[in-house]
Amino acid sequence: MTLLDLTTYAGTFVFAITGAFKARASKMDIFGASVLAFATAYGGGTLRDLLIGIRPVNWINDNIALLIVVISIIVAALFKLSSSQFRKVLFFTDAMGLGLFTIAGIEKSLQLGINNIYSVIMGVITATFGGLLADILCNAVPNLLKRGELYATACAIGGIVYIFLKRTTFNYETNIVGCVIIIIAIRIYSKRKRLSLPEI
């Protein structure tokens, strides 16, 4: 198993937990939690694969992917948290998923011959569209579209840094870890400081 595979599965796990937590916040049953966990974990990657032309999409015939979603639902069900703790955990799992999936999406795209600019775009899509789909299913305003939420912007900044670092002497593992941390840090900082992009 490659580092890219590990990064992808780690992102899948934290995003699936995020989806399960969102289902619990919306008072859904176990089926609803399963749908939301899967949508959050694989919505972005599925859209990326369809845009690039990968057939079948990444999770088809991947038993590990299915197992990860099941485990995430069990983990989410076992967590008994207060409402404030719950919001914090949901935010941090979402931030971690953004970082992991952005890099995984970029690397997957680069390996398939997509150029740097569109690889960053594919990374942002991979990281954000699963959460967008889950929020829509929960009838909530998606984080991607909220003011004071550097959501996709954090992914884009981290993705651009990752592309530049690939041209340096830093090794592959350092680049991945560093850029995941950058994306998580931007996301957390922007939330605390209520940073937002200028209005049009």
Buried (B, 14 or more C-beta within 10 A) or exposed (E): EEBBEEBBBBBBBBBBBBBBBBBBBBEBEEEBBBBBBBBBBBBBBBBBBEBBEBEEBBBEEBEEBEEBBEBBBEBBEEEEEEEEEBEEBBBBBBBBBBBBBBBBBBBBBBEEEBEBEBBBBBBBBBBBBBBBBBBEBBEEEBBBEEEEBBBBBBBBBBBBBBBEBBEEEEEEEEBBBBBBEBBBBBBBEBBEEEBEEEEE
